[in-house]
Amino acid sequence: MKATKLIARKRPRLYPIWDSVVSQVLGTERAHLNPVREALRADAGALHRRLLSIREEAGLPE
């Protein structure tokens, strides 16, 4: 898990972080990219839009 956190920190748009919390929420042990991708695309991208909204409300840069 340490390597994925380093990669995610360096390239957050390319590689999403994966740790025990993400694993528990997604119910995955290793193959987490597909569930994350599917979740972001589900419901016409509702989760993706919500995350973008949260980022904007928090005043974080793109």
PDB file with one MODEL, atoms N, CA, C and O in Angstrom:
MODEL        1
ATOM      1  N   MET A   1       0.803  -1.196   0.000  1.00  0.00           N
ATOM      2  CA  MET A   1       0.000   0.000   0.000  1.00  0.00           C
ATOM      3  C   MET A   1       0.846   1.260   0.000  1.00  0.00           C
ATOM      4  O   MET A   1       0.403   2.290  -0.510  1.00  0.00           O
ATOM      5  N   LYS A   2       2.011   1.213   0.539  1.00  0.00           N
ATOM      6  CA  LYS A   2       2.841   2.413   0.602  1.00  0.00           C
ATOM      7  C   LYS A   2       3.173   2.927  -0.790  1.00  0.00           C
ATOM      8  O   LYS A   2       3.150   4.134  -1.028  1.00  0.00           O
ATOM      9  N   ALA A   3       3.483   2.015  -1.715  1.00  0.00           N
ATOM     10  CA  ALA A   3       3.822   2.433  -3.074  1.00  0.00           C
ATOM     11  C   ALA A   3       2.649   3.121  -3.749  1.00  0.00           C
ATOM     12  O   ALA A   3       2.837   4.116  -4.449  1.00  0.00           O
ATOM     13  N   THR A   4       1.441   2.608  -3.551  1.00  0.00           N
ATOM     14  CA  THR A   4       0.280   3.237  -4.190  1.00  0.00           C
ATOM     15  C   THR A   4       0.047   4.634  -3.635  1.00  0.00           C
ATOM     16  O   THR A   4      -0.371   5.525  -4.374  1.00  0.00           O
ATOM     17  N   LYS A   5       0.306   4.841  -2.361  1.00  0.00           N
ATOM     18  CA  LYS A   5       0.141   6.173  -1.781  1.00  0.00           C
ATOM     19  C   LYS A   5       1.164   7.144  -2.360  1.00  0.00           C
ATOM     20  O   LYS A   5       0.842   8.304  -2.614  1.00  0.00           O
ATOM     21  N   LEU A   6       2.389   6.681  -2.571  1.00  0.00           N
ATOM     22  CA  LEU A   6       3.413   7.538  -3.162  1.00  0.00           C
ATOM     23  C   LEU A   6       3.067   7.890  -4.599  1.00  0.00           C
ATOM     24  O   LEU A   6       3.197   9.044  -5.008  1.00  0.00           O
ATOM     25  N   ILE A   7       2.626   6.897  -5.366  1.00  0.00           N
ATOM     26  CA  ILE A   7       2.248   7.143  -6.759  1.00  0.00           C
ATOM     27  C   ILE A   7       1.055   8.090  -6.811  1.00  0.00           C
ATOM     28  O   ILE A   7       1.038   9.030  -7.606  1.00  0.00           O
ATOM     29  N   ALA A   8       0.060   7.844  -5.965  1.00  0.00           N
ATOM     30  CA  ALA A   8      -1.133   8.691  -5.945  1.00  0.00           C
ATOM     31  C   ALA A   8      -0.780  10.123  -5.544  1.00  0.00           C
ATOM     32  O   ALA A   8      -1.374  11.078  -6.046  1.00  0.00           O
ATOM     33  N   ARG A   9       0.169  10.266  -4.654  1.00  0.00           N
ATOM     34  CA  ARG A   9       0.593  11.605  -4.217  1.00  0.00           C
ATOM     35  C   ARG A   9       1.278  12.344  -5.357  1.00  0.00           C
ATOM     36  O   ARG A   9       1.066  13.542  -5.546  1.00  0.00           O
ATOM     37  N   LYS A  10       2.104  11.624  -6.117  1.00  0.00           N
ATOM     38  CA  LYS A  10       2.844  12.243  -7.212  1.00  0.00           C
ATOM     39  C   LYS A  10       1.966  12.474  -8.441  1.00  0.00           C
ATOM     40  O   LYS A  10       2.094  13.490  -9.124  1.00  0.00           O
ATOM     41  N   ARG A  11       1.081  11.530  -8.712  1.00  0.00           N
ATOM     42  CA  ARG A  11       0.223  11.596  -9.897  1.00  0.00           C
ATOM     43  C   ARG A  11      -1.244  11.353  -9.521  1.00  0.00           C
ATOM     44  O   ARG A  11      -1.813  10.337  -9.917  1.00  0.00           O
ATOM     45  N   PRO A  12      -1.862  12.264  -8.767  1.00  0.00           N
ATOM     46  CA  PRO A  12      -3.220  12.017  -8.266  1.00  0.00           C
ATOM     47  C   PRO A  12      -4.273  11.849  -9.352  1.00  0.00           C
ATOM     48  O   PRO A  12      -5.250  11.129  -9.147  1.00  0.00           O
ATOM     49  N   ARG A  13      -4.102  12.484 -10.482  1.00  0.00           N
ATOM     50  CA  ARG A  13      -5.094  12.339 -11.557  1.00  0.00           C
ATOM     51  C   ARG A  13      -4.903  11.038 -12.326  1.00  0.00           C
ATOM     52  O   ARG A  13      -5.834  10.550 -12.966  1.00  0.00           O
ATOM     53  N   LEU A  14      -3.724  10.489 -12.268  1.00  0.00           N
ATOM     54  CA  LEU A  14      -3.424   9.265 -13.005  1.00  0.00           C
ATOM     55  C   LEU A  14      -3.717   8.017 -12.197  1.00  0.00           C
ATOM     56  O   LEU A  14      -4.195   7.022 -12.741  1.00  0.00           O
ATOM     57  N   TYR A  15      -3.437   8.060 -10.911  1.00  0.00           N
ATOM     58  CA  TYR A  15      -3.534   6.855 -10.089  1.00  0.00           C
ATOM     59  C   TYR A  15      -4.203   7.186  -8.762  1.00  0.00           C
ATOM     60  O   TYR A  15      -3.605   7.851  -7.917  1.00  0.00           O
ATOM     61  N   PRO A  16      -5.436   6.730  -8.569  1.00  0.00           N
ATOM     62  CA  PRO A  16      -6.128   7.038  -7.311  1.00  0.00           C
ATOM     63  C   PRO A  16      -5.504   6.326  -6.119  1.00  0.00           C
ATOM     64  O   PRO A  16      -4.951   5.235  -6.256  1.00  0.00           O
ATOM     65  N   ILE A  17      -5.597   6.943  -4.965  1.00  0.00           N
ATOM     66  CA  ILE A  17      -5.048   6.337  -3.756  1.00  0.00           C
ATOM     67  C   ILE A  17      -5.839   5.088  -3.386  1.00  0.00           C
ATOM     68  O   ILE A  17      -7.046   5.014  -3.614  1.00  0.00           O
ATOM     69  N   TRP A  18      -5.159   4.131  -2.826  1.00  0.00           N
ATOM     70  CA  TRP A  18      -5.789   2.897  -2.348  1.00  0.00           C
ATOM     71  C   TRP A  18      -5.166   2.548  -1.016  1.00  0.00           C
ATOM     72  O   TRP A  18      -3.951   2.383  -0.907  1.00  0.00           O
ATOM     73  N   ASP A  19      -6.006   2.436  -0.007  1.00  0.00           N
ATOM     74  CA  ASP A  19      -5.535   2.027   1.310  1.00  0.00           C
ATOM     75  C   ASP A  19      -6.613   1.174   1.955  1.00  0.00           C
ATOM     76  O   ASP A  19      -7.583   0.795   1.298  1.00  0.00           O
ATOM     77  N   SER A  20      -6.453   0.870   3.226  1.00  0.00           N
ATOM     78  CA  SER A  20      -7.403  -0.024   3.895  1.00  0.00           C
ATOM     79  C   SER A  20      -8.813   0.563   3.938  1.00  0.00           C
ATOM     80  O   SER A  20      -9.793  -0.180   3.892  1.00  0.00           O
ATOM     81  N   VAL A  21      -8.924   1.883   4.025  1.00  0.00           N
ATOM     82  CA  VAL A  21     -10.247   2.513   4.053  1.00  0.00           C
ATOM     83  C   VAL A  21     -10.935   2.353   2.698  1.00  0.00           C
ATOM     84  O   VAL A  21     -12.097   1.952   2.630  1.00  0.00           O
ATOM     85  N   VAL A  22     -10.219   2.667   1.631  1.00  0.00           N
ATOM     86  CA  VAL A  22     -10.774   2.512   0.283  1.00  0.00           C
ATOM     87  C   VAL A  22     -11.115   1.052   0.025  1.00  0.00           C
ATOM     88  O   VAL A  22     -12.169   0.744  -0.531  1.00  0.00           O
ATOM     89  N   SER A  23     -10.232   0.164   0.423  1.00  0.00           N
ATOM     90  CA  SER A  23     -10.464  -1.271   0.251  1.00  0.00           C
ATOM     91  C   SER A  23     -11.740  -1.715   0.949  1.00  0.00           C
ATOM     92  O   SER A  23     -12.521  -2.488   0.395  1.00  0.00           O
ATOM     93  N   GLN A  24     -11.949  -1.232   2.151  1.00  0.00           N
ATOM     94  CA  GLN A  24     -13.138  -1.611   2.922  1.00  0.00           C
ATOM     95  C   GLN A  24     -14.409  -1.065   2.270  1.00  0.00           C
ATOM     96  O   GLN A  24     -15.407  -1.778   2.166  1.00  0.00           O
ATOM     97  N   VAL A  25     -14.379   0.181   1.837  1.00  0.00           N
ATOM     98  CA  VAL A  25     -15.559   0.794   1.224  1.00  0.00           C
ATOM     99  C   VAL A  25     -15.909   0.115  -0.096  1.00  0.00           C
ATOM    100  O   VAL A  25     -17.079  -0.145  -0.374  1.00  0.00           O
ATOM    101  N   LEU A  26     -14.882  -0.174  -0.917  1.00  0.00           N
ATOM    102  CA  LEU A  26     -15.127  -0.782  -2.219  1.00  0.00           C
ATOM    103  C   LEU A  26     -15.248  -2.295  -2.153  1.00  0.00           C
ATOM    104  O   LEU A  26     -15.713  -2.925  -3.103  1.00  0.00           O
ATOM    105  N   GLY A  27     -14.834  -2.881  -1.043  1.00  0.00           N
ATOM    106  CA  GLY A  27     -14.892  -4.333  -0.919  1.00  0.00           C
ATOM    107  C   GLY A  27     -13.888  -5.034  -1.813  1.00  0.00           C
ATOM    108  O   GLY A  27     -14.163  -6.115  -2.334  1.00  0.00           O
ATOM    109  N   THR A  28     -12.720  -4.423  -1.995  1.00  0.00           N
ATOM    110  CA  THR A  28     -11.679  -5.003  -2.845  1.00  0.00           C
ATOM    111  C   THR A  28     -10.397  -5.197  -2.047  1.00  0.00           C
ATOM    112  O   THR A  28     -10.174  -4.560  -1.018  1.00  0.00           O
ATOM    113  N   GLU A  29      -9.576  -6.086  -2.550  1.00  0.00           N
ATOM    114  CA  GLU A  29      -8.262  -6.268  -1.938  1.00  0.00           C
ATOM    115  C   GLU A  29      -7.164  -5.733  -2.843  1.00  0.00           C
ATOM    116  O   GLU A  29      -6.233  -5.078  -2.376  1.00  0.00           O
ATOM    117  N   ARG A  30      -7.268  -6.006  -4.115  1.00  0.00           N
ATOM    118  CA  ARG A  30      -6.234  -5.545  -5.038  1.00  0.00           C
ATOM    119  C   ARG A  30      -6.811  -4.777  -6.228  1.00  0.00           C
ATOM    120  O   ARG A  30      -6.397  -3.651  -6.507  1.00  0.00           O
ATOM    121  N   ALA A  31      -7.743  -5.373  -6.908  1.00  0.00           N
ATOM    122  CA  ALA A  31      -8.270  -4.779  -8.140  1.00  0.00           C
ATOM    123  C   ALA A  31      -9.240  -3.652  -7.814  1.00  0.00           C
ATOM    124  O   ALA A  31     -10.455  -3.849  -7.802  1.00  0.00           O
ATOM    125  N   HIS A  32      -8.699  -2.481  -7.552  1.00  0.00           N
ATOM    126  CA  HIS A  32      -9.547  -1.367  -7.149  1.00  0.00           C
ATOM    127  C   HIS A  32      -9.807  -0.358  -8.257  1.00  0.00           C
ATOM    128  O   HIS A  32     -10.743   0.434  -8.148  1.00  0.00           O
ATOM    129  N   LEU A  33      -9.023  -0.361  -9.299  1.00  0.00           N
ATOM    130  CA  LEU A  33      -9.200   0.661 -10.327  1.00  0.00           C
ATOM    131  C   LEU A  33     -10.532   0.531 -11.055  1.00  0.00           C
ATOM    132  O   LEU A  33     -11.192   1.536 -11.316  1.00  0.00           O
ATOM    133  N   ASN A  34     -10.934  -0.687 -11.386  1.00  0.00           N
ATOM    134  CA  ASN A  34     -12.213  -0.851 -12.079  1.00  0.00           C
ATOM    135  C   ASN A  34     -13.390  -0.431 -11.214  1.00  0.00           C
ATOM    136  O   ASN A  34     -14.255   0.294 -11.705  1.00  0.00           O
ATOM    137  N   PRO A  35     -13.472  -0.848  -9.944  1.00  0.00           N
ATOM    138  CA  PRO A  35     -14.592  -0.364  -9.121  1.00  0.00           C
ATOM    139  C   PRO A  35     -14.612   1.160  -8.971  1.00  0.00           C
ATOM    140  O   PRO A  35     -15.684   1.764  -8.959  1.00  0.00           O
ATOM    141  N   VAL A  36     -13.452   1.774  -8.858  1.00  0.00           N
ATOM    142  CA  VAL A  36     -13.394   3.235  -8.748  1.00  0.00           C
ATOM    143  C   VAL A  36     -13.893   3.861 -10.046  1.00  0.00           C
ATOM    144  O   VAL A  36     -14.719   4.773 -10.024  1.00  0.00           O
ATOM    145  N   ARG A  37     -13.398   3.376 -11.160  1.00  0.00           N
ATOM    146  CA  ARG A  37     -13.813   3.885 -12.467  1.00  0.00           C
ATOM    147  C   ARG A  37     -15.320   3.714 -12.652  1.00  0.00           C
ATOM    148  O   ARG A  37     -16.005   4.635 -13.096  1.00  0.00           O
ATOM    149  N   GLU A  38     -15.829   2.539 -12.311  1.00  0.00           N
ATOM    150  CA  GLU A  38     -17.263   2.276 -12.450  1.00  0.00           C
ATOM    151  C   GLU A  38     -18.086   3.200 -11.554  1.00  0.00           C
ATOM    152  O   GLU A  38     -19.133   3.697 -11.968  1.00  0.00           O
ATOM    153  N   ALA A  39     -17.618   3.429 -10.337  1.00  0.00           N
ATOM    154  CA  ALA A  39     -18.345   4.310  -9.416  1.00  0.00           C
ATOM    155  C   ALA A  39     -18.380   5.744  -9.943  1.00  0.00           C
ATOM    156  O   ALA A  39     -19.399   6.425  -9.823  1.00  0.00           O
ATOM    157  N   LEU A  40     -17.279   6.200 -10.522  1.00  0.00           N
ATOM    158  CA  LEU A  40     -17.227   7.562 -11.047  1.00  0.00           C
ATOM    159  C   LEU A  40     -18.095   7.732 -12.289  1.00  0.00           C
ATOM    160  O   LEU A  40     -18.573   8.833 -12.562  1.00  0.00           O
ATOM    161  N   ARG A  41     -18.303   6.656 -13.043  1.00  0.00           N
ATOM    162  CA  ARG A  41     -19.103   6.727 -14.273  1.00  0.00           C
ATOM    163  C   ARG A  41     -20.577   6.389 -14.058  1.00  0.00           C
ATOM    164  O   ARG A  41     -21.411   6.707 -14.906  1.00  0.00           O
ATOM    165  N   ALA A  42     -20.904   5.759 -12.950  1.00  0.00           N
ATOM    166  CA  ALA A  42     -22.288   5.337 -12.691  1.00  0.00           C
ATOM    167  C   ALA A  42     -23.217   6.547 -12.588  1.00  0.00           C
ATOM    168  O   ALA A  42     -22.786   7.653 -12.265  1.00  0.00           O
ATOM    169  N   ASP A  43     -24.463   6.318 -12.863  1.00  0.00           N
ATOM    170  CA  ASP A  43     -25.489   7.374 -12.752  1.00  0.00           C
ATOM    171  C   ASP A  43     -25.089   8.629 -13.520  1.00  0.00           C
ATOM    172  O   ASP A  43     -25.216   9.748 -13.023  1.00  0.00           O
ATOM    173  N   ALA A  44     -24.606   8.423 -14.732  1.00  0.00           N
ATOM    174  CA  ALA A  44     -24.208   9.532 -15.613  1.00  0.00           C
ATOM    175  C   ALA A  44     -23.163  10.434 -14.957  1.00  0.00           C
ATOM    176  O   ALA A  44     -23.168  11.648 -15.166  1.00  0.00           O
ATOM    177  N   GLY A  45     -22.269   9.842 -14.166  1.00  0.00           N
ATOM    178  CA  GLY A  45     -21.178  10.594 -13.552  1.00  0.00           C
ATOM    179  C   GLY A  45     -21.579  11.404 -12.330  1.00  0.00           C
ATOM    180  O   GLY A  45     -20.931  12.402 -12.012  1.00  0.00           O
ATOM    181  N   ALA A  46     -22.638  10.991 -11.639  1.00  0.00           N
ATOM    182  CA  ALA A  46     -23.129  11.745 -10.479  1.00  0.00           C
ATOM    183  C   ALA A  46     -22.064  11.888  -9.391  1.00  0.00           C
ATOM    184  O   ALA A  46     -21.883  12.976  -8.845  1.00  0.00           O
ATOM    185  N   LEU A  47     -21.362  10.809  -9.072  1.00  0.00           N
ATOM    186  CA  LEU A  47     -20.322  10.880  -8.041  1.00  0.00           C
ATOM    187  C   LEU A  47     -19.200  11.810  -8.473  1.00  0.00           C
ATOM    188  O   LEU A  47     -18.705  12.603  -7.673  1.00  0.00           O
ATOM    189  N   HIS A  48     -18.800  11.716  -9.728  1.00  0.00           N
ATOM    190  CA  HIS A  48     -17.740  12.573 -10.245  1.00  0.00           C
ATOM    191  C   HIS A  48     -18.134  14.044 -10.117  1.00  0.00           C
ATOM    192  O   HIS A  48     -17.339  14.870  -9.669  1.00  0.00           O
ATOM    193  N   ARG A  49     -19.353  14.361 -10.510  1.00  0.00           N
ATOM    194  CA  ARG A  49     -19.823  15.747 -10.387  1.00  0.00           C
ATOM    195  C   ARG A  49     -19.879  16.185  -8.930  1.00  0.00           C
ATOM    196  O   ARG A  49     -19.546  17.327  -8.616  1.00  0.00           O
ATOM    197  N   ARG A  50     -20.291  15.300  -8.046  1.00  0.00           N
ATOM    198  CA  ARG A  50     -20.354  15.635  -6.611  1.00  0.00           C
ATOM    199  C   ARG A  50     -18.958  15.918  -6.064  1.00  0.00           C
ATOM    200  O   ARG A  50     -18.763  16.862  -5.299  1.00  0.00           O
ATOM    201  N   LEU A  51     -17.997  15.099  -6.456  1.00  0.00           N
ATOM    202  CA  LEU A  51     -16.618  15.315  -5.995  1.00  0.00           C
ATOM    203  C   LEU A  51     -16.060  16.630  -6.521  1.00  0.00           C
ATOM    204  O   LEU A  51     -15.361  17.342  -5.800  1.00  0.00           O
ATOM    205  N   LEU A  52     -16.363  16.954  -7.773  1.00  0.00           N
ATOM    206  CA  LEU A  52     -15.929  18.242  -8.324  1.00  0.00           C
ATOM    207  C   LEU A  52     -16.565  19.400  -7.560  1.00  0.00           C
ATOM    208  O   LEU A  52     -15.911  20.410  -7.300  1.00  0.00           O
ATOM    209  N   SER A  53     -17.822  19.253  -7.206  1.00  0.00           N
ATOM    210  CA  SER A  53     -18.529  20.280  -6.441  1.00  0.00           C
ATOM    211  C   SER A  53     -17.900  20.472  -5.060  1.00  0.00           C
ATOM    212  O   SER A  53     -17.717  21.600  -4.604  1.00  0.00           O
ATOM    213  N   ILE A  54     -17.576  19.372  -4.409  1.00  0.00           N
ATOM    214  CA  ILE A  54     -16.940  19.441  -3.085  1.00  0.00           C
ATOM    215  C   ILE A  54     -15.589  20.138  -3.183  1.00  0.00           C
ATOM    216  O   ILE A  54     -15.241  20.963  -2.338  1.00  0.00           O
ATOM    217  N   ARG A  55     -14.826  19.794  -4.230  1.00  0.00           N
ATOM    218  CA  ARG A  55     -13.520  20.438  -4.413  1.00  0.00           C
ATOM    219  C   ARG A  55     -13.690  21.941  -4.597  1.00  0.00           C
ATOM    220  O   ARG A  55     -12.941  22.729  -4.020  1.00  0.00           O
ATOM    221  N   GLU A  56     -14.677  22.338  -5.401  1.00  0.00           N
ATOM    222  CA  GLU A  56     -14.921  23.762  -5.631  1.00  0.00           C
ATOM    223  C   GLU A  56     -15.346  24.464  -4.344  1.00  0.00           C
ATOM    224  O   GLU A  56     -14.857  25.551  -4.039  1.00  0.00           O
ATOM    225  N   GLU A  57     -16.251  23.850  -3.592  1.00  0.00           N
ATOM    226  CA  GLU A  57     -16.710  24.430  -2.327  1.00  0.00           C
ATOM    227  C   GLU A  57     -15.562  24.592  -1.334  1.00  0.00           C
ATOM    228  O   GLU A  57     -15.547  25.531  -0.539  1.00  0.00           O
ATOM    229  N   ALA A  58     -14.610  23.678  -1.383  1.00  0.00           N
ATOM    230  CA  ALA A  58     -13.466  23.732  -0.473  1.00  0.00           C
ATOM    231  C   ALA A  58     -12.418  24.745  -0.931  1.00  0.00           C
ATOM    232  O   ALA A  58     -11.489  25.068  -0.191  1.00  0.00           O
ATOM    233  N   GLY A  59     -12.578  25.242  -2.156  1.00  0.00           N
ATOM    234  CA  GLY A  59     -11.630  26.215  -2.672  1.00  0.00           C
ATOM    235  C   GLY A  59     -10.298  25.619  -3.084  1.00  0.00           C
ATOM    236  O   GLY A  59      -9.277  26.305  -3.083  1.00  0.00           O
ATOM    237  N   LEU A  60     -10.308  24.341  -3.437  1.00  0.00           N
ATOM    238  CA  LEU A  60      -9.078  23.675  -3.854  1.00  0.00           C
ATOM    239  C   LEU A  60      -8.813  23.920  -5.333  1.00  0.00           C
ATOM    240  O   LEU A  60      -9.756  24.008  -6.118  1.00  0.00           O
ATOM    241  N   PRO A  61      -7.553  24.031  -5.726  1.00  0.00           N
ATOM    242  CA  PRO A  61      -7.239  24.229  -7.142  1.00  0.00           C
ATOM    243  C   PRO A  61      -7.477  22.948  -7.943  1.00  0.00           C
ATOM    244  O   PRO A  61      -7.521  21.845  -7.398  1.00  0.00           O
ATOM    245  N   GLU A  62      -7.627  23.136  -9.247  1.00  0.00           N
ATOM    246  CA  GLU A  62      -7.820  21.971 -10.116  1.00  0.00           C
ATOM    247  C   GLU A  62      -6.580  21.214 -10.262  1.00  0.00           C
ATOM    248  O   GLU A  62      -6.554  20.200 -10.959  1.00  0.00           O
TER     249      GLU A  62
ENDMDL
END
